[in-house]
Amino acid sequence: CLPLWPENASKKLCVRVVGSLSHSKFFFFSQQDNGTLLSMDMCGGIMVDINVSNHATIISFSEYYDGAAPALLINHTPWATISYRQSGSEVIHKLEPCEARRFAWDDPAGTRKLCWSCKEHSGELDLLQVCAAHTFIGFTIHWVSFLDGRQRVLLFTEDTGVVTKARQSEELEQFQQELKVSLQNLGLSLINNGNRQEIAYIGITSSGVVWEFKPKNRWKPFSQKNINLLEKVYQSQLSGKTEGGWVRLDSNLEVNLSPAIMMMRQPHACPVRRNFLSGIQVEFKRSLHQRSLRAQLHWLQVDNQLPGAVFPIIFHPVPPPKSIALDAEPKPFIDVSVITRFNQHSNVTQIKYFMALVQEMALKIDQGFLDAVAALFRDLKRLRAEPTDASLSDVSGLSFFEHFHISPVKVTSALLSLLDETEFI
């Protein structure tokens, strides 16, 4: 590990192999980079990773591995020559018929897009899209972009069957197994059996009434304002105060809430229904190359059951302000979605999509509750069995994220002290 003191303000760096007279292309050393392949004349290529923090910038170099190239270009045609280059670069490369080449950026500090052309047709790709397909030159040549393990592949071909298989493997693959679990409400009590004292009660509950519409192939909730208007009309018709039939609401929705019809015709025609969001809902799907998991928790509340508690409610979600909630649709407290993809020819699991949404929450803990929970976990620690050899061995494979999103979460100092005392950290 060596320190680097830049000699100018360009924020660019280049490297060369000892014994070689040529150096690599310049790259930014002050920008986060999770892996860029640099072309080298003596060793073929070297990977550079840049990790930027508040106190230091760490630049790491490693050997090339399968899938490290930004793209593998394959010309599956017997007659067409494909020209390609990096966007903004004057260096043009040729991909001859029946030829395959790995592509590396000619200018790692430039615009990272791949431009290709064939006769009068051309295109530009950022090499990040999961799958795309296009036809050009008289509907005879197709291009398709897909992932093979960790390697991005850009294929030019005349075979429509190859294109169809590549697209189906990513987008059109049908799920072979599907499992759904839905619980309306769930209650759990945290009890210390040693002194027969209930410490906390955890309650998971469903939502109130939620009106939904189906514009295409899945149900979507109305905004809270429209839900209130629809429920008011529905209850009025149910009690007999008003007659059924088509009704125009103040928000310009035109609906028929008769049980036999349940339709909306303005602003567009589609069915509607009266529903609620389950307290816990888990949906798991599996296909030949893909797994999908979505878990939702609508409302979570933790009550302090100790006598004389300073804060009777320890934890609960905070509803958004009414000015915001009326124009938004009801959302669960926690919503997690994960889509993973795996290749039968590779042991690498690609996490195509990860999303975790957590609504605003309130947490209030008094010292008595902290002491009770700490005592409970000290008892559990004494009863905990020693870890087995199997639990100590790590047999997990590599995982790569393509889309990752998690909403910001704030943790109070009181909770951190609890975690530290119970040896969670």
C-alpha positions in Angstrom: 0.0 0.0 0.0 1.5 3.3 -1.1 0.5 6.9 -0.8 -0.2 9.0 -3.8 0.4 12.8 -4.0 -1.1 14.2 -7.2 1.2 16.6 -9.0 -1.6 18.5 -10.8 -5.3 19.2 -10.5 -6.4 16.9 -13.4 -7.6 14.2 -11.0 -6.4 11.6 -13.5 -4.0 8.7 -13.1 -2.4 6.2 -15.4 -0.3 3.1 -14.7 2.2 0.9 -16.5 3.8 -2.5 -16.0 7.4 -2.5 -15.0 9.5 -3.2 -18.0 7.0 -1.7 -20.4 7.3 1.7 -22.2 3.6 2.3 -22.7 1.1 3.2 -20.0 -2.6 2.6 -19.6 -5.3 5.1 -20.5 -6.0 7.8 -18.0 -8.8 7.4 -15.5 -10.3 9.5 -12.7 -8.8 8.5 -9.3 -11.2 10.7 -7.2 -14.5 9.2 -8.4 -16.1 6.0 -7.1 -15.5 3.1 -9.5 -16.5 -0.5 -8.8 -14.3 -2.0 -11.5 -12.9 -0.8 -14.8 -10.7 -2.8 -17.2 -7.6 -1.1 -18.3 -5.9 -2.4 -21.5 -2.2 -3.2 -21.0 0.3 -4.3 -23.6 2.2 -6.8 -21.5 -0.5 -8.4 -19.3 -3.5 -7.9 -21.5 -5.6 -6.0 -18.9 -5.8 -5.1 -15.3 -8.7 -4.1 -13.1 -8.9 -0.9 -11.1 -11.3 -0.3 -8.2 -11.7 3.1 -6.6 -13.3 3.5 -3.2 -13.9 7.1 -2.1 -14.6 7.9 1.5 -14.6 11.1 3.7 -11.0 10.5 4.8 -9.2 8.6 2.0 -9.4 7.4 -1.5 -8.3 3.7 -1.9 -7.2 2.6 -5.4 -6.9 -1.2 -5.8 -5.5 -3.1 -8.8 -6.4 -6.8 -9.5 -6.1 -9.3 -12.2 -8.6 -9.8 -15.0 -11.5 -12.2 -14.4 -14.2 -13.6 -16.6 -16.9 -11.0 -17.2 -14.7 -8.0 -16.3 -14.8 -6.6 -19.8 -17.6 -4.0 -20.3 -18.9 -6.0 -23.2 -18.3 -9.1 -25.3 -19.2 -8.3 -29.0 -20.2 -11.1 -31.2 -20.8 -10.8 -35.0 -23.0 -13.9 -35.8 -23.5 -12.8 -39.4 -21.6 -14.3 -42.3 -21.3 -11.1 -44.3 -21.8 -7.9 -42.4 -18.9 -5.9 -40.8 -19.8 -4.0 -37.7 -17.9 -0.8 -36.7 -17.8 0.2 -33.0 -16.2 2.9 -30.8 -16.6 4.6 -27.5 -18.8 7.7 -27.6 -16.6 10.7 -28.1 -13.6 8.7 -29.2 -12.0 8.8 -32.6 -10.7 5.3 -32.4 -12.9 3.0 -34.5 -12.7 -0.8 -34.3 -14.0 -3.4 -36.8 -15.9 -6.5 -36.0 -15.6 -8.8 -38.9 -18.2 -11.5 -39.8 -18.1 -14.6 -37.5 -15.8 -12.7 -35.1 -16.0 -12.1 -31.3 -14.1 -9.5 -29.3 -14.0 -8.2 -25.8 -14.5 -4.5 -25.6 -12.6 -2.1 -23.2 -13.0 1.6 -22.9 -10.5 3.6 -25.0 -11.0 6.5 -22.6 -12.0 5.4 -19.1 -12.4 9.1 -18.1 -14.8 9.8 -21.1 -18.4 9.0 -21.8 -19.0 5.3 -21.2 -21.3 4.5 -24.1 -20.7 2.2 -27.0 -21.5 3.4 -30.5 -21.9 0.9 -33.4 -22.6 1.3 -37.0 -23.3 -1.0 -40.0 -23.7 0.6 -43.4 -26.2 3.5 -42.9 -27.5 2.1 -39.6 -26.1 3.0 -36.1 -26.9 2.9 -32.4 -25.6 3.8 -29.0 -25.7 1.7 -25.8 -24.8 2.4 -22.2 -24.2 -1.4 -21.7 -26.3 -1.3 -18.5 -29.8 -2.3 -19.8 -30.8 -5.8 -19.0 -32.1 -6.8 -22.4 -32.9 -5.0 -25.6 -33.6 -6.1 -29.2 -33.7 -4.2 -32.5 -33.9 -5.0 -36.2 -32.1 -3.2 -38.9 -30.9 -3.5 -42.6 -34.1 -4.6 -44.2 -35.3 -6.7 -41.2 -32.4 -9.2 -41.7 -29.9 -8.3 -38.9 -30.9 -8.1 -35.2 -28.9 -7.0 -32.2 -29.6 -8.1 -28.7 -27.9 -7.2 -25.4 -28.0 -9.7 -22.5 -26.0 -11.0 -19.5 -24.2 -14.3 -19.5 -23.1 -14.8 -15.9 -21.2 -11.6 -15.2 -20.4 -10.8 -18.8 -22.5 -8.3 -20.8 -22.9 -9.6 -24.4 -23.8 -7.6 -27.4 -24.8 -10.0 -30.2 -25.5 -9.2 -33.9 -27.2 -12.0 -35.7 -29.6 -13.0 -38.5 -31.1 -15.8 -36.5 -34.4 -14.7 -35.0 -34.5 -17.8 -32.8 -31.3 -16.8 -31.0 -32.8 -13.3 -30.4 -36.0 -14.8 -29.1 -34.2 -17.1 -26.7 -32.0 -14.3 -25.3 -35.0 -12.1 -24.7 -37.1 -14.8 -23.2 -34.4 -15.8 -20.8 -34.5 -12.2 -19.3 -38.0 -10.9 -19.8 -40.5 -13.5 -21.0 -39.5 -16.4 -18.8 -42.5 -17.9 -17.1 -42.5 -18.6 -13.4 -42.7 -22.4 -12.7 -43.4 -22.1 -8.9 -45.4 -19.4 -7.0 -46.0 -19.1 -3.3 -48.1 -16.5 -1.6 -48.6 -16.0 2.2 -50.9 -13.4 3.5 -51.7 -12.7 7.2 -54.3 -10.1 8.1 -53.1 -9.5 11.7 -50.4 -10.9 13.9 -49.6 -10.4 17.6 -46.4 -11.4 19.5 -45.6 -11.1 23.2 -42.0 -10.8 24.4 -41.9 -12.6 27.8 -39.1 -13.3 30.2 -39.9 -16.7 31.6 -37.4 -16.4 34.4 -39.4 -13.8 36.3 -42.7 -14.4 34.4 -42.8 -10.8 33.2 -44.2 -9.6 29.8 -41.8 -7.0 28.4 -43.3 -5.9 25.1 -46.2 -6.7 22.8 -45.6 -6.5 19.0 -48.6 -6.0 16.8 -48.8 -6.2 13.0 -52.1 -5.0 11.6 -53.7 -4.6 8.2 -54.9 -1.3 6.7 -58.3 0.2 6.5 -60.4 0.2 3.4 -58.4 0.6 0.2 -60.1 1.2 -3.2 -58.2 -0.1 -6.2 -58.5 0.0 -10.0 -57.1 -2.2 -12.7 -55.9 -0.2 -15.7 -54.0 -3.1 -17.3 -53.1 -6.4 -15.7 -52.6 -5.6 -12.0 -54.5 -3.7 -9.3 -53.4 -0.3 -8.2 -54.7 1.7 -5.2 -56.3 5.1 -5.7 -55.0 8.2 -3.9 -56.1 8.6 -0.3 -58.4 11.5 -1.4 -60.2 9.4 -4.0 -60.4 6.5 -1.5 -62.2 8.7 1.0 -64.6 9.9 -1.7 -65.3 6.4 -3.0 -65.9 5.0 0.5 -68.3 7.9 1.3 -70.4 7.1 -1.8 -70.3 3.4 -1.2 -71.5 3.7 2.4 -74.2 6.1 1.3 -75.5 3.6 -1.3 -75.1 0.7 1.1 -77.3 2.5 3.7 -79.9 3.4 1.1 -79.5 7.2 1.4 -78.6 7.4 -2.3 -79.4 5.3 -5.3 -76.9 3.2 -7.2 -75.7 3.8 -10.7 -73.0 6.0 -12.3 -71.8 8.7 -10.0 -69.3 11.6 -10.7 -67.1 12.4 -7.8 -65.5 15.8 -6.9 -62.2 14.6 -8.3 -63.9 14.0 -11.8 -63.9 10.2 -11.3 -67.1 8.6 -12.7 -67.8 5.2 -11.2 -70.5 2.7 -10.7 -70.1 1.0 -7.3 -73.0 -1.5 -7.6 -71.8 -4.9 -6.4 -72.6 -6.5 -9.8 -70.8 -3.8 -11.8 -67.9 -2.1 -9.9 -66.5 -0.1 -12.9 -65.0 3.2 -13.6 -65.4 5.0 -17.0 -63.7 8.3 -16.3 -60.9 9.2 -16.7 -60.6 5.8 -18.3 -62.6 2.6 -18.3 -61.5 -0.2 -16.0 -62.8 -2.3 -13.1 -62.6 -1.2 -9.4 -62.8 -3.1 -6.2 -62.9 -2.5 -2.4 -60.0 -4.1 -0.6 -57.5 -3.8 2.2 -53.7 -4.3 2.6 -52.7 -7.3 4.6 -50.6 -7.0 7.7 -48.0 -9.3 6.2 -47.8 -10.3 2.6 -45.0 -12.4 1.1 -44.9 -13.5 -2.6 -42.2 -15.8 -3.9 -41.8 -16.8 -7.6 -39.2 -19.1 -9.2 -38.4 -20.0 -12.8 -35.5 -21.7 -14.5 -33.2 -18.8 -14.3 -34.8 -16.3 -12.0 -36.2 -15.9 -8.5 -38.5 -13.1 -7.3 -39.4 -12.2 -3.7 -41.6 -9.4 -2.4 -42.4 -8.9 1.2 -44.7 -6.2 2.7 -45.5 -5.3 6.2 -48.3 -2.7 6.5 -48.2 -1.6 10.2 -45.8 -2.5 13.0 -46.2 -1.3 16.6 -44.3 -2.2 19.7 -45.9 -1.5 23.1 -44.0 -1.4 26.4 -45.8 -3.8 28.8 -43.7 -2.9 31.9 -45.6 -1.2 34.7 -45.0 2.5 35.0 -43.4 2.8 31.6 -42.4 6.3 30.6 -43.2 5.6 26.9 -46.1 3.1 26.6 -45.6 3.0 22.8 -42.0 2.2 22.0 -42.2 2.0 18.2 -44.7 2.9 15.5 -44.8 4.3 11.9 -45.4 8.0 11.6 -48.2 8.8 9.1 -47.3 11.5 6.5 -48.9 14.9 6.8 -52.4 15.1 5.5 -51.5 17.5 2.8 -49.2 14.8 1.4 -51.2 11.7 2.3 -54.3 12.8 0.5 -52.5 13.0 -2.9 -50.5 9.7 -2.3 -51.6 6.1 -2.4 -51.5 4.0 0.7 -48.2 2.3 1.2 -46.9 -0.4 3.6 -44.5 0.5 6.4 -41.9 -1.8 4.9 -41.7 -3.0 1.3 -38.8 -5.2 0.1 -38.4 -6.5 -3.4 -35.6 -8.7 -4.6 -35.1 -10.3 -8.1 -32.1 -12.6 -8.5 -30.9 -14.3 -11.7 -28.6 -17.3 -12.0 -27.0 -19.0 -14.9 -26.8 -22.8 -15.2 -23.2 -22.4 -16.6 -22.1 -20.1 -13.8 -22.0 -20.1 -10.0 -22.5 -16.4 -9.8 -25.8 -15.0 -8.6 -26.8 -11.7 -10.2 -29.1 -9.6 -8.1 -30.9 -7.8 -10.8 -33.1 -5.6 -8.6 -33.2 -4.8 -4.9 -35.5 -2.3 -3.3 -36.3 -1.6 0.3 -38.7 1.1 1.2 -39.2 2.1 4.9 -41.7 4.8 5.9 -40.9 7.3 8.6 -41.0 5.9 12.1 -40.9 7.0 15.8 -38.8 5.2 18.5 -39.0 6.0 22.2 -37.3 3.8 24.8 -36.9 4.4 28.5 -34.2 3.0 30.7 -36.4 0.4 32.4 -37.2 -1.2 29.0 -33.5 -1.2 28.1 -32.6 -3.0 31.3 -35.4 -5.6 30.9 -34.4 -6.4 27.3 -30.7 -6.5 28.3 -31.4 -9.0 31.1 -33.5 -11.2 28.7 -30.6 -11.4 26.2 -28.1 -12.1 28.9 -30.2 -15.2 29.8 -30.4 -16.2 26.1 -26.6 -15.8 25.8 -26.1 -18.3 28.6 -28.4 -20.8 26.9 -27.0 -20.4 23.5 -25.3 -23.4 22.1 -21.7 -23.2 20.7 -21.6 -22.7 16.9 -21.1 -25.8 14.8 -18.4 -26.2 12.2 -21.1 -26.0 9.5 -22.1 -22.5 10.7 -18.5 -21.3 10.7 -17.9 -22.3 7.1 -18.8 -19.8 4.4 -20.0 -21.5 1.2 -21.8 -18.6 -0.2 -21.1 -17.6 -3.8 -20.5 -14.3 -5.4 -23.5 -11.9 -5.8 -23.6 -8.8 -8.1 -26.2 -6.0 -7.8 -27.6 -4.4 -10.9 -30.2 -2.1 -9.3 -30.1 -1.3 -5.6 -32.3 1.1 -3.7 -32.9 1.5 0.0 -34.6 4.4 1.7 -32.7 6.3 4.4 -33.1 5.1 8.0 -32.3 7.0 11.1 -31.3 5.2 14.3 -31.3 6.9 17.7 -28.5 6.7 20.2 -30.8 4.9 22.6 -31.2 2.0 20.2 -27.5 1.9 19.5 -26.8 1.5 23.2 -29.3 -1.4 23.3 -27.7 -3.1 20.4 -24.2 -2.7 22.0 -25.3 -4.0 25.4 -27.0 -7.1 23.9 -24.0 -7.8 21.7 -25.8 -7.5 18.4 -22.8 -5.6 17.1 
